[in-house]
Amino acid sequence: MTNWPLSKWLYLLAGLALYVKMVVLPTLAPEVSGAAIVAAVTSDSGVPNAVSGIIFRNRLYDTIFEVVVFTIAIMGSKFLLATEQPSCSIERLTDRPSIVLARLGATIAALVAIELGIRGHLSPGGGFAAGVAGGTAIGLVAVSASPDWMQALYQRWQAATWEKISVLVFILLAALMLMGYELPHGEMGNLISGGWLPILNFLVAVKVALGSWAAVLIFIRYRGLF
């Protein structure tokens, strides 16, 4: 203990000071009810879904980097598996009842994704939930369809290009919003309301769904099983 360098003593004193501040001293934060916070968020954002207001307005910086991190994760999957040999055998559903159930589940998930992508700023859910629902629909189709057909469909619709476009447009609109450029909020509760929020919500839904599609195809190709 007596031979500790000065830096370690400074770290110890800083930790003790932080402990005293967090535990001993009373908090100075104002006491505000949860209802008042929700009311303030919905009033500022112009949408009844306070979660969307927080994600796409109050902490928009975090959301931008969440989208970027998801994009990097998909790119990393492609990069890490690019040197591997594709799997010789690909497992998928073959019995008719399982295929029918998978396609039914995919249809329901796709409808949920469309609903949340368009109206996520008005109701519980949002762009990320819509993208997850869309990715689930794609995954259910992938485990019950030919991988070559899925790959051809992915290339025909140029999903990779649209994924990149959605990311770039999202970052551009988010930057405009952070610089203070606002669209009219419109009337609370209407489909076209909240300024940039419904557009950002839809772009996130498209990005997550198409990114999930790319991840599904990558793991099916190189791992043989989704």
Residue, then its C-alpha position, 0 to 999 in steps of 0.5 A: m500500500t505504501n509503495w503505490p504510485l501517485s496515480k493509484w492514490l488519485y484513482l482511489l480518491a476519485g472513486l471515494a469522492l464519486y461514492v460520497k456524491m452518489v450515495v451520501l449527498p442528496t440528489l438535486a434532480p427536480e421531482v417531476s412526475g412520469a405523466a408530466i415527462v410524457a406530456a412534455v415529450t409528446s408536446d415537443s415531438g407532436v406525436p402521441n407515442a412518447v417512445s418515438g419522440i424520445i428515440f427520434r428527437n430527445r436522443l437522436y444522437d444515440t439513434i443515429f449511432e445505433v443505425v450506424v452500428f447495425t450497418i457495421a454489424i451487417m458489413g462485418s458479417k459479410f467481411l468475416l465470412a467472405t473467406e469461408q467456403p459456402s456450405c454444401s448442404i443447406e437445411r430448410l423446412t420440407d414438410r408441407p404443414s411446416i411450410v404453410l405455418a411458416r408462410l402464414g407467420a411470415t404474412i402476419a409478421a409482414l403486416v405488423a411490420i408495415e403497420l408499425g413502419i407507417r404508424g409507429h409514431l402514433s401507436p406502441g412500436g416504432g421503426f426498430a420494432a417494424g424492422v424486427a417484424g420485417g426481418t422475422a417475416i423474411g426469416l420465416v420465408a427463408v427457412s421454407a424456401s429455396p436459398d437460390w430463390m431468396q438470393a435471386l429475389y434479393q438481387r432483383w429488388q436491389a435490397a442492398t442498394w436500398e439499405k444503403i440509401s435508407v441509411l444515408v437518407f436517415i443520417l441526412l434528415a437527422a442532421l437537418m433536424l439536429m441543425g434546427y430545420e423542422l417540418p410542420h408538426g400537424e395535428m396530434g394523432n394524424l398520420i402526417s404529423g410530428g415533422w420528421l418523425p414518421i419519415l425517420n421511423f419508416l427509414v429505420a424500419v426499412k433499414v433494419a428489415l433489409g439488413s436482417w434480410a442480408a444477415v439471413l442470406i449470409f448465414i444460410r449461405y455460409r452456415g447452411l442453417f438459419 
